[in-house]
Amino acid sequence: MCFKVISMFSGAGGLDMGFHNEGFRILWANDFAKDACDTYDKWANYNKDGSRKKEEDCTIIECGDISKIDLNTVLPGDSIDVVLGGFPCQGFSLAGPRQVDDSRNVLYRHFVEMVKIKQPKVIVAENVIGIKTLGDGAVFEKIIEDFSDLGYTMAAPTVNAKDYGVPQDRMRVVFIGIKNEICKGGAYIFPKGDPKVVTLKEALKDLEPVNMDDVCQAAFSSRYMSRNRQRDYDQVSFTIPAMAKQVPLSPDSDGMAPEAIDKFKFVGKYRRLSYKEAAAIQTFPPNMEFCGDLDSKYKQIGNAVPVKLAERIAVEVKRILTTEDLSPFLNIENPEKEIMVDVRMTDNTIRGKAFEYATLVELYHELAENGWNDKKLTITMDKNYKNIERAYQVVQGSDEEFEEDEVEPIYIETVENNYIHAARVAAKYLRKMEPILSSSDKLYGVLQAMPDSAGVKGDVRDVDFIIYKDEEQKDIVRDIGISCKNNHEAVKHPRITEDPDFAKTWTAGKFSCGEEFIKGMEKIFEKIDAYAQQYTRWSEVEEKMDTIYYPIVQLFVDEIKRLGIVEKGADKAACEQAEQFTKTIFEYMFGTQDFYKFIKDDSMEATKVYPYNMHGSLMQPYKNQKNNQAVKPITLPEEIVEVRVKPKSKTTLEIYFDQWIITMRLHNADTKIGRTSLKFDVQIKAQPRKVMGTILPWNKLDGDKS
């Protein structure tokens, strides 16, 4: 069966090509840009040998201003299955002017009018993620309301193109509306993509050698130099923008190095991606011909929906149109959940990593201004660094395209000041607390981001500064670590693992859980597996507190008691074993290495600092310099006094050490049901007096008002 489609704001036809490849028939398309229409015409209406297709097989391409087209004259009398398009996004972009009344923002009204006239079974639209927060969400709410008033139940998932076969980080909103009589008021649940990504190496391997005539040669603006623009061959690309001069660097480039936060420099050779490379990254077919000059080609490519993402959307739309019983694919009980504002925008994990990046770069900047030159101070730019750098770019919104280089992005200003200020005062504090940081002579420092896997082994540090005596980095003088937290004071988030023996994981094999605990967890795993067959998300499991959460918490309470608490009169060996377990599990939670804990507190407009000097490596004197405020080493606990389920709670357990109290709250880290989707949130509720916190207001450190 061939489904009929009308396309609006079609551009060069990335979205349309995906639907075409999946067997949909595009009857009519429109765009304002002549070059884009000419490009569309070439792939849609011509055979591979250059001959034109039969007229009945061609797409009608109406080039011109949509506001001047009488939509009632478009395919009169034809029954249309799908209306799709990407109404212009410049006015919605996070990095562009965010005015609600931007004239480009109302162009979607013509899309609404077409839907009203044609009454398709399904509507599909794509836009930048900024549309969800524009005007404090007012624009997004209006769009949903408009389509709902026409009799459609809407979903608006935020997707990353890299999860759907596209070698590119590209966050976008996909609107999917289904006629109420088809979906019975249930919103479509867009499936998660494939965790295995297509790399730049795979995407570019079959291209011919680059012709420099195909590469934008414009000057590099200060905006371009505000962040890293280069990804390696074993990674996916940054977002391909519509503006030629903002296109990322080729993976053949040597890269960029930070000079300060939001200020980078080129290292060695560099060039932008050619338009053909950009097209391959957007998953257009090889040798596809784009019309117009170089800037126009880049613009068509950057504005397009990646073809592979479009194909996946088309597969889902085909499912909607051909499946008799759609209920397994719909959120019927809570359809509003499928249109909620993007969790990415509030995800504390991403914001936490952004703070890590700001801390690392601001510490680099602080040291560079105080005696550490380029030769003596380096940043390890490995995948860990690139992960936190990417998180910072995400919260900035700088993965979005922007139209005018001189336009200052209001949203970025608001966000980055918090991160910069929080990190800056912390960096200044750290330099004062550690005498060695003011003695750069004959020392070599390396700043690095710690991998997430370090936490599994008990190293809770996020940023590490290793100081060497020698340039070859063989003789370590000092190792100063930092844990960065964004608006929370949790010390760790250990996950439930596939292996039910948590003690083996948490104590690096020194201890193991008993048979009763393991059997209990295996039964719970079976229950989780059964829920995964019946439901999609944890929110659908109303009884999860009683059937999953509380049983797990109780099992952990009993097992920690068994391993860490001994009966009165127990023999010496049992006491020593319990003491060892106490120290080991404490270090797993709080760190096997000493560290400073930096907490970015937006409500206070301050950074909180706690020095966890548990092994005596922090604030040590260096040569003739001392720190008179040094915190003495903190004694590690040797005894677990009590373990219990928190009163009136089904999700939280409490562990009372000597001088310390911690809580562990169980919750789902992922919305999708799975054995490893649950994790604990570990919080300190009491600690020794030696752990004295310091509050650093962002506007009052050494008179710094910036």
N, C-alpha and C positions, 0 to 999 in steps of 0.2 A: 504493500500500500504506500502510495506517494503522498506525503503530507505537504500542504501548500503553505508558503511563508511569504509575508511582507516584511521587508527590512527597512529601517529608518536610521538616519545618521550612520550610514554603512561604512564610510571611509573606503579603504582599499579592500575591505571585505574579509577580515580575519574571522569574525564571528560567523559570517555567512558561509565562508569556505568550510568551516567545521561542520555546519549543518548540511551543506551540500555533500561533503564526504560521507556523511551518515545517511544519505538517501533522501533528504528533504529537497523539495522543489522551491527554489526562490523565484517567485513570479515577478516581484517589483522591488526595486531598491532606490534609495535616494541619498545624495550627499551634496553639500554645498561646493566642495573643492573639485575643480575640473580634473586635476591630475589624479586624484583618488578615484574618480569615476572612470577615467581612462584605464587606470590599472585594473579596476574591478571588471571592466568590459573585456579586457584581454584574457583574464583567467576564466571568466564565467561564460563568455559567449564565443570563444574560439577553440577549435580543436588543436591538438598538439602539433599538427602539420601546418598550422597557420590559417587554415580555412575556417570560415565562419559557420557556426552551427545553424541548423534549420531554425527559422524564426520562432516556431512553436516551442523550441527547446531553449530559447534565449531568455535571459532575465531582462525585463524592461528597466533601464537605468535612467531615472529622471534626475538630471543634474541641475541644481539650483536651490534657492532659498525655500525651505520647507514652509515658511510662513506665507509664501506667495502661491502655494499649490492648493487647489481646492481638493481636499482629501476625499470628498464625496465622489470625485471623478476617478479615483484610483480603483481599478479592477471592479467596476460596478457589477453587482450580481454574483460575484465569485465568493464561494464559501472559503474562508481562511482558517487554517488550523493554528497558526502561530504568527504573532507579531513580535519581532525582535529588533533590538538595536542598542546602541550605546549613546544616549543623549549626551551632548557635550559636557565635559567634566571640568573644564578649566576653572569655572567659578566655584566648583566644589572642592578643588584640590587643597590638601593640607598646606601645601607650600605656596599657594597662590592667595590672592585677596579673598577673604572669607566673608564677604558681604552677602547677606541673604537676598538682597535686591539686585544682585548682579544680573544683567540682562540675559546672560547665557544660561542662567539657572532656570528660566521659564521656558526654554525650548522644549523641555520634556512635556509641556502641556500639549504640544502637537502630537506627541507620542500617545498621550492619554486620549486625545480626540480620535486618533486612528483606531485605538482599541474600542472606543465607544461606538464607532461606526461599524467596524468589522466583527466585533464580538468573537474573537478567536477563542479556541479552547484553552490555549496557554499563551502567556506573555513572558518574554525574557528580556531583561535589560542588564547592562553591565556598567559599573562606575567605580570611581576611586573610593577608598575607605573614608575619605574626608566628608563624604556625603552624609554619613551617619551622625556626625557631630556638628555640621554646619548650622549656625544659628542656634547653638545649644540643642540641636536635634530637631528644630522646628521644620526645616526643609524635609528631612527624612520622614518625619511623622506625616507631613502633608502629602508626600508622594504615596505612602502606604494608604493613607485615607482616600486619596483620589481613586486608586485602583480598587480598593475595597468597596467604595460606593458604586463601582461599575459591576460588582458581583464576583470579585476574585478574592481568593484566600492567598495571602502573600507569604513567601519565605524570602529572606534576604541574607543568606549565609555569606560570611567573609571567607574567601579562599585564598590560598597562596598557589600561584600557577606551578611552582616547582613540584607540588604534590600530585600533579596531573600530567607529567611527562614533558614539562617545559623547563629548559635549563636556565631558570631565572627566578630570583626572588621577586615576586610581583603580587602584592596584596590587593585584592579587588572585592567589591560587593557584587554578587549575582542575584538579581531580582528574579524570582520565579513565581508567577501568579497562575493559579488554576481556577477555572470556572467552578463556582460553588456546587453546581449540580453534579460535577464530576468528582470532586474531592470531599463533598459533604462537610465542608468547613475545616478539613484537616490540612495543615501546611506541610509542604514537601520537605523531607529531611534529606538534604544534600549529603551524599556519602563522603567519608574521608578518603583522601587520596592514598597513593602508594608511598611509603616512607623511602623507598629506593629512588634516588634522583638521577636525572640525566645530567651529566657534567658538561662543562664547556669543551672538554677534549672530545667527547662524543659528538657534540653539536657541530663542531667546526672542522672535524677531521677530513671531510670530503670536499671542502672548499678549495678552490684554486688559490694560488699565491695572491696576496693582497696587492691590488693596484692602488697606489696612493691617491689617484684621482677619485677613488671611491671613499676617501677618508676626509672627514671635516678637518680643516686646517685653521679654524678660527682661534683667536687668542683664548687663553684660559683665564676665566674671571675669578675674582676673589671668592665668589660663591662656589665655583668648581673646586677651588683649593681649600674649602672649608672641611672636607672630609676625604677619606680614602675612596678612590674610584676604581681600584683594580682588584679583581678576583683571579685566582689561579686556575689552571686547567682542570684540577681535580675538584673544583667547586662549581656552583651555579653562578650565573651573572647577577650583578645588581640589576635593578629595574631598568629596562630600555625606555628612555623618555622620548617625547616627541620633538624636543629641541636638539638639533644636531650638535651644538657646542657643549651640551651637557651629557652627551653619550659617554658611558664608562670607558676606561682604558682597556686595551687589548690584554689578554693574559700573557702575551709576549713581552709586555712592558716589565720593567724592573720594579715598578711599584711606587708607593708614596710613603713618606715617613712623617709622623707628627712633629711639629715644632711647638705647638701648644694645643689646647683643646680648640677644635674647630679651625685649626690652621695646619696645613700640610705642605710638604714640598716633594718634588719629584726626585726619585733615586735612579740615576742612570738613564737608560733609553726609555722612551714612552711614545705612545700614539693612541688615539681613540680607536674604537671599533669601527671598521668600515660599515657602510650601510648594508652590504651583503652579509657580513657577520651578524649585524643586528637583526636582519631578516631571518637568518638561520636560528638565532636565539629565540625569536618570536615564533619559531617552528613553521614559517612559510616554506613551501616546497623549494627544492634546489632550482636555481636558474629562473626563478620567477621574475618577470619583468615589471619594474616599477617605472612609472612615467613621471616626467618633470625633472627639475634640477636637483642637485644634491640635497639641499635643505628640504625640499618637498618630499624626496624619497625617505629621508630620515623621519620626517613628520608622519607620513603615512604608516610607516612601520611602527613607530612608537605609540601612535594613537590606536593601533589595532588590538583586538583581543587575540592572544596567542592561539594559533590554529588548534594545537593539541588540547588546550583547555576548552576551546569551543566545541571540539569533537566530544569531549566528555559531557559537556552541558547538553549537547544534542542527544547523546545516548540516554540521559535522564529524561529529557522531554519525550523521546520516543517511548520510553517505559510508561510515562504518564498517559500517552495517547493510545497505547496498545494493551495495557494491563486491565483486566476486568475488575479485579479487586485490588485497589490501591492501598488499602488500609495498612499493610505492613511497611509502607514507605512514607506514611504520613504521621505527623504529630497531631492527633485528633484531640487528646485531652488538654494539651497546652499549646495551641498553634502559635500564640504570641511569642513563645520561646524561640521560634525560628526567625523572628524579625528583631530580636533584641539587639541593642547596640553591641558592637563587636567586643568580645571578651579580651581581644588583643590589646585594646586600649587601656584596660585596667588590670591586665595580668601582672601581678607583682613580681613574678619570676623574670619577665622581660625588663621591668623597671629596675629590679635589683641588679641585673647584669649591666644595665645602662649606668647605674651608679658605680659599679665596679670599673667600668671604662672611664668615667669621669674622674674617679679617684686615681687611677693609674696615670692618666695623662696629666692631671693637675699636679701630682707628685713629681712627675718628670719635669714639668714646667717650673715648679718651685725649686727643685734641685739645680736645674739648668741656670736659673737666675742667681744662684748662690754658690757658685764655684765648680759645679760639675759640668764640664764641657762635653761636646759630642763624642769625643774619643773615650771619655771616662764613663759615659752614661748611655746605655742602650735599652731598647724595648725589644723583647722577644716577640716577633710578629708571626706567631704560629696560629694554628686553627683556634686555640683558646682565646687569643687576643682578638681574632677576627669575629668570633662569636659575640663577645661583649661589645665590640665596635658596632656590629650589626644591630644589637639590641639598642644601643644609643641612637643609631640612625632611625630605628623604628619609632621610638618614642618622640623623636624630633619630627617625624613625618617626612624626613628627607628622602625616603624612597619614592616620593611622589614627584611627578613632573611639575615644572613651573614654566610660565610663559614669558614673564618679563624679568630679566636679570636684576633690574633695579628695584623690584618690588620686595619689600622686607616682609618675610613671613611672620605674621603676628603670633601664630600658634607656637612656632619654634622659639621665638623670643621668650614667651611665657614659660615654656617647659625647660629650656636649657639653663635659664638663670638659676633655677632651683638646683639642678644637678651640678652646675659649675660652682655655685656658692657653697653648697654642702661639701663638695670635694675640696674646694680651695681652702676653707678654714681648717679642714682636717689635715691637709698637706702641710700647712703652716704649723699647726700644733705638733705634728709628727717630727718635723725638723727641729723644733725646740726640745722635744722630749728625748731625742736620740742624739747625743753629742757627736757620734761618728758622722752624722749627716752634714755637719758643719766642718768636717775635716776631710775634704776630698783629695788632698795631696796623696799621690802614690796609691790611690784606691780606684777600683773599677766596679761600677754598679750595673746590675741587670734587673730591670723591671719585667715581671711576667704575670700573665693571668693564669690562675690555677685551673686545671681541668675539673669538671664536675666529679669525675671518678675519684679525686683525692678525698672527697668527703666520705666515700664508702670505706676508706681505710682509716678514717678518723682525723684527717687533716681538714679543718673547717675553714682555712684561709682562702680568700678569693683572689687577693693580690699579694705577690711576694717580691721583696726587694733583697736580692742577694749581693753582698759586697765582697769583692775579691781583692787580694793583695797584688795579683798579677793580671796582666792583660790576657793571658791564656786561659784565665778563669779556672784555675786548678786549686788554689788555696783560698778557702772561704774564711773571711774575717767575721762576718755577721750576717744573720738571716732575719729580716724583719717582715712579719706577715700581717695582713689586714683582712678582716672579715667585714663585708659591706652589706648593710641591710637598708632597704627602702621602706620607711614608714612602718616597720615592725621590729620586734626585738627577739624573734625566734632565733635559736642557736643552730637548729638543724631540722631537716625534713626527711628522716629516713623512710624509705618505702617498704611496703610488704613485698617480699621477693617470691619468685617461683619456688625457691627452696624454703620450706617452712621452718628450717632451723635458723632462726634469727641470731641466736647466740654465736653460731659459727661465723656468720658474716660480721657481726658487730665486734667480735673479739679476735678477729683474724685467726680463727681456728683454735684458740686456746680453750674454749668451752663449747659445749654442745647442749642442745635442748634435750629434754627427756622424751621418752616414748609417748607419754600421755599428751604432752603438748603437741608433738608432731601429728599424732593421730587426730587430735582436735582440730588442728589447722587444715589437715587434709579433708576432713568433713566439711569445713567451711568453704574450702576451695571448690568442692563438688557443688555446694549450694550456689557459689558465685557462677560457676559454669552453667548451671541450670538457669539462673537468671539471665545470663548472656544469650541463651537460646530463646528465652521468652521475651526479653526486653532489649532495648538498645542503650538506654542511659540510666544512670543511677537514680535520677530524679523520678523515674517511673516506678521504682521499687519502694512502695510506701512502707513496707514492714522491715526495711533494711536495718534500722536501728536495733531491732530485737533479734533478727536472724543472722546478721553479719557483724555489725559494729560492736555491740556489747559482748557477744561471745569472744571476739578477738581480744578486746580489752581485758576481759576476765582471764583469758588464757595467759596473756602477758603478765598480768599481776601475779598469778600463781607461779609462773615460771621464774620471774625475777626474784620472788620470795625464795623459791627453792634453791636458786643459784647464789643469792647474795645475802640471805639471812640464815643464821645457824641457831639451833636451839640452845638454851642455857645449859652449860655443862658439856658442850660439844668438844671433841678432842682437838688438839692443836692443828692437825692437818686440815680438818674441816674449817676451822677458823681462818687459817691462812688462805685456803682456797676461796672462801667467801670474800676475804679482804682483797685478794687478787682480782676476783670478778668485779668487785666494786670499783677499784681503780681503773680497770680496763674498760668497763662500760662507761664510766664517767669520761675518760679520755676520748672514747668514741663520740660521745655527745658534745664535748667541749673542746676537743682538739688535742692531738698528740704533740702539737707545736704551740708555743706561745704566740699571741697575736693581739693586735688592737682591734676592737670592734667599733666600727663607725656606723652610726644610725642616722640616716637622713630623715628628719622630722619636719614635714611641711607645715604642720599645724603650729609648731613653735617657731618656724623659720630659723631652725638651729640644727646643728649636728651634735649628737651625743657621742661621747667617746668613753669606752671602758677598756683599760689595759688588763688583759688576762695573762699575768706574768706567773704562770704556774710552774715553770721550770727555771725561772731566774735569768732568761736571756734578754729581756727587755730593759731599756733605759740604762744599760751598762756604761761606765765611764770609758772614754777613749783617750789615750795618751794623758794629757794634763787636764782634760775637760771632764766635768762630772755633771750629773743631773741631780740637783738637790731635792727634787720632788719625786725621785724614783720610788716606784711601788715595789715593796718587798715581795719576794716569791710567795705565792699562795699555796698553802698545803693542800694536796689532793685528798679528797675524802677517803677514809678507810673502812667506812661502815655504812650499810644501808639499814636505817632504823625502822622504816615502815614503807610498805607499798600497798596502795589501795585504789579502788575505783573512786573517783571524785564523787562526793555526795550529790545526789540528784542529777547525775550525769550518766549517759550510756556510751559516751565517746571518749572520755578522758580518764587517764590514770595519773596518780601522784606518786612520786618517789621522794622519800625523805632521807637524804644523806646527812651525815654530821656536818652542820653549818650550811648545807645547801638544800633547797627544795626545787624540784622541777616538775612540770606537768607535760604529759604527752597526749595530745588530742588527735584522735583518728578521724580522718575525713577522706573523701575521694579527691585525688589530685587530677584525675581525668573525668570527663563527663561520661565517657563510654565505659560500660561494665567490663571489668577484667580483673584477674588475680593481682596484677601489679599496679592497678589504678588507685590503690589505697595508700595513704602515707600518714605518718605522725607529724604533728607540729610541736616541736620541743621548745618550751618556754621556761625561763628562770623565774621562780617566784620568791626565792630568798637566796642570798649569797653572803660570803664573809665581808666584814666591814672594810677589809683591805682593798676590795674591788670598788674603788671610788669612781663614780662617773663624773665626767666633765661636760658641761653644756657650752657649746661654741655658737653664739648667735652669728648669723651670716653677715651682719652689717657692723659688727663691733670688734673685730679682731685687728689689733694694731691700727685702728682708725680706717680700716678698709671699708669703704662705703659702696663698693661696686656690687 
